[in-house]
Amino acid sequence: MKIKFNIGKQVRIGAAIVVLFALIGFSEGQQGEIAVKDIVIKIENIRENHFIDEQDIIDLMELDYANLKGASLSRLNLKEIEKRIKADRFIENAQLYSDVKGNLVVKATLRRPIARIIRSDGPDAYISEDGTIMPTSEKFTARVVLISGSYVKNFMTLENIRQHEDGDELMEMLYTIGQDDFWRAQIAQLDMDSKGRINIIPQVGGQTIEFGRAEDLNIKLRKLKIFYKEILPQMGWNKYKRISLEYAGQIVAE
């Protein structure tokens, strides 16, 4: 059996591969020498929470040792700049990359608040969908359920409310309120006493609803819905001043 080698063809393929790698290397080298032409900010903000704008993100990117515009891409640590953007609590996620025109492009996704912590002895704060404690903003005020009372000071030193022993149960309650049209229309505020017991302050009516700790959520909300739909329409919205959901199997109204 005879084996024929097409040496000329192999040489041509090898040369083509060498040229291809050389072009890739040259292209990368050229890309590294490109100066930053502009900064393009793309904010993904489906729910229109305007806590932070394009200029705020540009400010987060600014370097101590150089101006971004005009800087060589080869001298920039894009991962480090991206990390600085992500460190802002209003920002859920961010990607930073350069395009073929020499622009630095930032794609940022903003966090969505689901509650606002209000305090008489310090600054307010928001709680986001993922539990992150966010500062307030002069640019925008979100219409969300309020949380007040002496207990909220326990949350203010945390990065995420889920770090607190009551955080998961409270987040479940806030999420349930936020996802349900009926509860959004009924519940204005959660007031937490020094032991973490919750009093619900409704949107309509002067009742104080003693919910207790944020546990047995579905059972208590089911009882409260019965009270709103079956008892109040018959007795009148101003009949009762105090409603307690803390006792198993019953609603106490006075």
DOMI-431065 format. One record per residue (C-alpha): x, y, z; residue in one letter. Coordinates in nm, 3 decimals, padded with zeros to 5 digits, always signed. Layout:
BEGIN
        u        v        w  r
        X        Y        Z  A
...
% end
This chain:
BEGIN
        u        v        w  r
  +00.000  +00.000  +00.000  M
  +00.133  +00.341  -00.096  K
  +00.074  +00.652  +00.118  I
  +00.100  +00.990  -00.050  K
  +00.163  +01.309  +00.137  F
  +00.058  +01.640  -00.013  N
  +00.338  +01.841  +00.144  I
  +00.253  +02.156  -00.050  G
  -00.104  +02.156  +00.078  K
  +00.010  +02.102  +00.437  Q
  +00.256  +02.389  +00.410  V
  -00.015  +02.619  +00.279  R
  -00.253  +02.525  +00.566  I
  +00.025  +02.576  +00.819  G
  +00.112  +02.915  +00.674  A
  -00.253  +03.019  +00.681  A
  -00.278  +02.925  +01.050  I
  +00.034  +03.126  +01.131  V
  -00.103  +03.427  +00.947  V
  -00.438  +03.392  +01.127  L
  -00.275  +03.391  +01.470  F
  -00.056  +03.683  +01.370  A
  -00.363  +03.883  +01.265  L
  -00.539  +03.803  +01.593  I
  -00.232  +03.911  +01.788  G
  -00.203  +04.229  +01.585  F
  -00.573  +04.304  +01.634  S
  -00.547  +04.258  +02.009  E
  -00.240  +04.475  +02.017  G
  -00.417  +04.745  +01.822  Q
  -00.722  +04.720  +02.051  Q
  -00.498  +04.770  +02.354  G
  -00.362  +05.092  +02.207  E
  -00.705  +05.237  +02.135  I
  -00.790  +05.537  +02.349  A
  -01.130  +05.552  +02.518  V
  -01.346  +05.759  +02.285  K
  -01.661  +05.785  +02.498  D
  -01.852  +05.623  +02.787  I
  -02.188  +05.468  +02.698  V
  -02.428  +05.389  +02.984  I
  -02.719  +05.149  +02.932  K
  -02.948  +05.122  +03.238  I
  -03.194  +04.833  +03.253  E
  -03.471  +04.974  +03.468  N
  -03.796  +04.805  +03.372  I
  -03.983  +04.929  +03.678  R
  -03.870  +05.291  +03.641  E
  -03.687  +05.337  +03.970  N
  -03.483  +05.650  +03.911  H
  -03.256  +05.637  +04.216  F
  -02.945  +05.659  +04.001  I
  -02.877  +05.798  +03.652  D
  -02.609  +05.782  +03.383  E
  -02.394  +06.054  +03.541  Q
  -02.396  +05.875  +03.877  D
  -02.254  +05.563  +03.712  I
  -01.990  +05.767  +03.529  I
  -01.891  +05.919  +03.865  D
  -01.849  +05.568  +04.009  L
  -01.610  +05.485  +03.724  M
  -01.380  +05.785  +03.763  E
  -01.017  +05.703  +03.838  L
  -00.788  +05.879  +04.083  D
  -00.486  +05.857  +03.855  Y
  -00.633  +05.933  +03.511  A
  -00.932  +06.051  +03.314  N
  -01.122  +05.767  +03.149  L
  -01.183  +05.954  +02.826  K
  -00.865  +05.947  +02.625  G
  -00.701  +05.679  +02.840  A
  -00.545  +05.379  +02.670  S
  -00.756  +05.065  +02.706  L
  -00.440  +04.865  +02.772  S
  -00.381  +05.066  +03.093  R
  -00.733  +05.022  +03.232  L
  -00.834  +04.744  +03.468  N
  -01.189  +04.693  +03.346  L
  -01.264  +04.428  +03.609  K
  -01.169  +04.669  +03.886  E
  -01.387  +04.947  +03.742  I
  -01.675  +04.701  +03.703  E
  -01.632  +04.599  +04.068  K
  -01.661  +04.963  +04.177  R
  -01.987  +04.999  +03.987  I
  -02.133  +04.682  +04.139  K
  -02.043  +04.802  +04.489  A
  -02.316  +05.067  +04.471  D
  -02.624  +04.934  +04.651  R
  -02.866  +05.073  +04.395  F
  -02.705  +04.850  +04.130  I
  -02.796  +04.482  +04.117  E
  -02.557  +04.387  +03.839  N
  -02.324  +04.553  +03.588  A
  -02.113  +04.456  +03.289  Q
  -01.832  +04.672  +03.153  L
  -01.669  +04.617  +02.816  Y
  -01.514  +04.805  +02.524  S
  -01.660  +04.805  +02.172  D
  -01.480  +04.821  +01.838  V
  -01.514  +05.200  +01.827  K
  -01.318  +05.246  +02.148  G
  -01.618  +05.324  +02.368  N
  -01.648  +05.193  +02.722  L
  -01.995  +05.043  +02.753  V
  -02.170  +04.984  +03.086  V
  -02.485  +04.773  +03.111  K
  -02.633  +04.820  +03.460  A
  -02.942  +04.665  +03.619  T
  -03.098  +04.856  +03.910  L
  -03.245  +04.702  +04.224  R
  -03.619  +04.739  +04.289  R
  -03.734  +04.854  +04.636  P
  -04.026  +04.675  +04.804  I
  -04.032  +04.860  +05.140  A
  -03.905  +05.178  +05.303  R
  -03.770  +05.185  +05.659  I
  -03.870  +05.513  +05.826  I
  -03.700  +05.640  +06.142  R
  -03.727  +05.939  +06.374  S
  -03.370  +05.907  +06.501  D
  -03.175  +05.854  +06.178  G
  -03.188  +05.835  +05.799  P
  -03.446  +05.624  +05.621  D
  -03.357  +05.332  +05.396  A
  -03.512  +05.102  +05.136  Y
  -03.528  +04.723  +05.129  I
  -03.488  +04.581  +04.779  S
  -03.637  +04.265  +04.627  E
  -03.325  +04.066  +04.715  D
  -03.315  +04.204  +05.072  G
  -03.037  +04.459  +05.018  T
  -03.059  +04.764  +05.246  I
  -03.033  +05.068  +05.018  M
  -03.004  +05.438  +05.107  P
  -03.270  +05.686  +05.004  T
  -03.217  +05.917  +04.709  S
  -03.291  +06.285  +04.649  E
  -03.374  +06.197  +04.288  K
  -03.664  +05.959  +04.347  F
  -03.913  +05.838  +04.608  T
  -04.064  +05.492  +04.565  A
  -04.425  +05.426  +04.666  R
  -04.385  +05.112  +04.876  V
  -04.504  +04.979  +05.211  V
  -04.347  +05.157  +05.511  L
  -04.174  +04.987  +05.804  I
  -04.140  +05.176  +06.132  S
  -04.090  +05.118  +06.504  G
  -03.806  +05.065  +06.749  S
  -03.715  +04.725  +06.600  Y
  -03.599  +04.860  +06.264  V
  -03.270  +04.986  +06.409  K
  -03.159  +04.621  +06.406  N
  -03.163  +04.624  +06.026  F
  -02.969  +04.946  +05.963  M
  -02.619  +04.805  +06.019  T
  -02.677  +04.514  +05.778  L
  -02.602  +04.492  +05.408  E
  -02.895  +04.256  +05.358  N
  -03.200  +04.210  +05.579  I
  -03.175  +03.832  +05.535  R
  -02.869  +03.844  +05.760  Q
  -03.106  +03.910  +06.051  H
  -03.279  +03.618  +06.224  E
  -03.621  +03.761  +06.133  D
  -03.516  +03.866  +05.784  G
  -03.649  +03.572  +05.581  D
  -03.997  +03.584  +05.738  E
  -04.021  +03.962  +05.698  L
  -03.908  +03.938  +05.335  M
  -04.176  +03.677  +05.267  E
  -04.436  +03.911  +05.414  M
  -04.314  +04.210  +05.211  L
  -04.301  +04.005  +04.892  Y
  -04.654  +03.872  +04.949  T
  -04.788  +04.224  +05.003  I
  -04.607  +04.358  +04.698  G
  -04.729  +04.084  +04.463  Q
  -05.096  +04.097  +04.564  D
  -05.323  +04.379  +04.443  D
  -05.558  +04.336  +04.740  F
  -05.287  +04.366  +05.005  W
  -05.117  +04.656  +04.828  R
  -05.448  +04.841  +04.843  A
  -05.504  +04.759  +05.212  Q
  -05.164  +04.774  +05.387  I
  -04.984  +05.107  +05.423  A
  -04.736  +05.043  +05.704  Q
  -04.585  +04.778  +05.931  L
  -04.493  +04.909  +06.276  D
  -04.255  +04.679  +06.467  M
  -04.223  +04.701  +06.845  D
  -03.906  +04.626  +07.043  S
  -03.973  +04.248  +07.028  K
  -04.037  +04.238  +06.654  G
  -04.416  +04.213  +06.681  R
  -04.594  +04.381  +06.391  I
  -04.892  +04.614  +06.395  N
  -05.042  +04.671  +06.051  I
  -05.158  +05.024  +05.975  I
  -05.415  +05.004  +05.691  P
  -05.459  +05.237  +05.395  Q
  -05.827  +05.289  +05.485  V
  -05.985  +05.289  +05.831  G
  -05.851  +05.370  +06.175  G
  -05.794  +05.017  +06.299  Q
  -05.470  +04.887  +06.444  T
  -05.420  +04.529  +06.328  I
  -05.208  +04.324  +06.569  E
  -05.034  +04.079  +06.339  F
  -04.766  +03.957  +06.581  G
  -04.433  +03.830  +06.457  R
  -04.392  +03.769  +06.084  A
  -04.474  +03.400  +06.110  E
  -04.773  +03.183  +06.013  D
  -04.813  +03.437  +05.733  L
  -05.074  +03.262  +05.518  N
  -05.296  +03.172  +05.814  I
  -05.299  +03.527  +05.950  K
  -05.355  +03.690  +05.611  L
  -05.641  +03.450  +05.541  R
  -05.808  +03.558  +05.866  K
  -05.750  +03.924  +05.786  L
  -05.904  +03.885  +05.441  K
  -06.215  +03.728  +05.599  I
  -06.237  +04.027  +05.832  F
  -06.211  +04.275  +05.545  Y
  -06.452  +04.098  +05.309  K
  -06.714  +03.955  +05.545  E
  -06.712  +04.146  +05.876  I
  -06.628  +04.508  +05.797  L
  -06.888  +04.543  +05.516  P
  -07.158  +04.442  +05.765  Q
  -07.036  +04.623  +06.076  M
  -06.883  +04.932  +05.916  G
  -06.522  +05.046  +05.867  W
  -06.517  +05.252  +06.187  N
  -06.676  +04.993  +06.417  K
  -06.350  +04.848  +06.550  Y
  -06.026  +05.012  +06.664  K
  -05.824  +04.700  +06.740  R
  -05.804  +04.370  +06.553  I
  -05.580  +04.086  +06.668  S
  -05.470  +03.796  +06.446  L
  -05.234  +03.643  +06.703  E
  -05.476  +03.390  +06.850  Y
  -05.505  +03.054  +06.675  A
  -05.834  +02.991  +06.495  G
  -05.996  +03.323  +06.576  Q
  -06.009  +03.697  +06.506  I
  -06.038  +03.929  +06.805  V
  -06.199  +04.264  +06.727  A
  -06.271  +04.542  +06.975  E
% end
